[in-house]
């Protein structure tokens, strides 16, 4: 068994579930964030999350906090890559 490939498939399934859900649970988002292992997964998840927040008339503070935390992480990764 290739654990890395299986984990990526698992995460892809979670991301599909997240994208299709009108009201994703905190548990699902926490599970996704705990399983992200690639830059592509991080960007895909962040893009979906931003779209969900933008659709809401009154988005929750915790969803906005997640977006900000993820964008900050992507910025740090970008900066690290530039400095490498």
N, C-alpha and C positions, 0 to 999 in steps of 0.2 A: 504494500500500500504506500502510495506517495502522499504523505500527510500534508505537504504543502499544497498539492493539487486539490486534495479533498477539502482543505480549509478554504481555498479560494472558491470552490463550488458551493460550499456551505454559505460563505459570505455573499456570493452572488444571489443565492436563494433568499437570504435575509434582506438584501437590498431590493429584490423584486417585491417581496412582501411589504416592505416599508413604502416603496413607491406606490403600490396599489392601495394602501391603507389610507382612508380619509382621516382616521384618528389613531395614529400609531401610539403604542404604549411606551412608557418610559423604559420598561424592561426590554422591549425590542430595540430601542435606540441604544441602550446600554450594551446589549448583546452585540449589536453591529459594531459599535465603537471598540468593543473588546476584541473583535475578530478582524478588524481591518489590518491588513499586512502589506498593502502596496499603495503607492501614490495614486494609482488609478482608482482604487477602491475609495480612498479618502476623498478624492475629488468628486467621484460619482455621488457618494453619500452627502457631501457638502452641497452639491448642486441640487439634489433632491430636497434636502432640508430647507435650503433657501427658497426654493419654489413653494414649498408648503407654507412657510412663514409669510411669504409675500401674498399668498392667496387669502390669508386670514385677515379679516377686518381688524380684529384685536388679538394679535398673536400673543401667546403666553410668554412671560418673561423667561421661563426656563428654556423654551425653544430658541429665543433670541440669544440667550447665554450660550447655548450649544453652537449656534452659528458663529458667534464672535470667537469662541474658543477654537473652533475648527479653522476659521480663517486665519487666526493668529498662528496656529500650528503650520498651516500651509506657507504663510509668510516666513516663518522661521526656517522651514525646509528650503524655501527659495534662497534665503540669505545664506544658509549653510552651503548650498550648492554653488552659489556665486563665489564664496570664499574658498572653495575647495580647489 
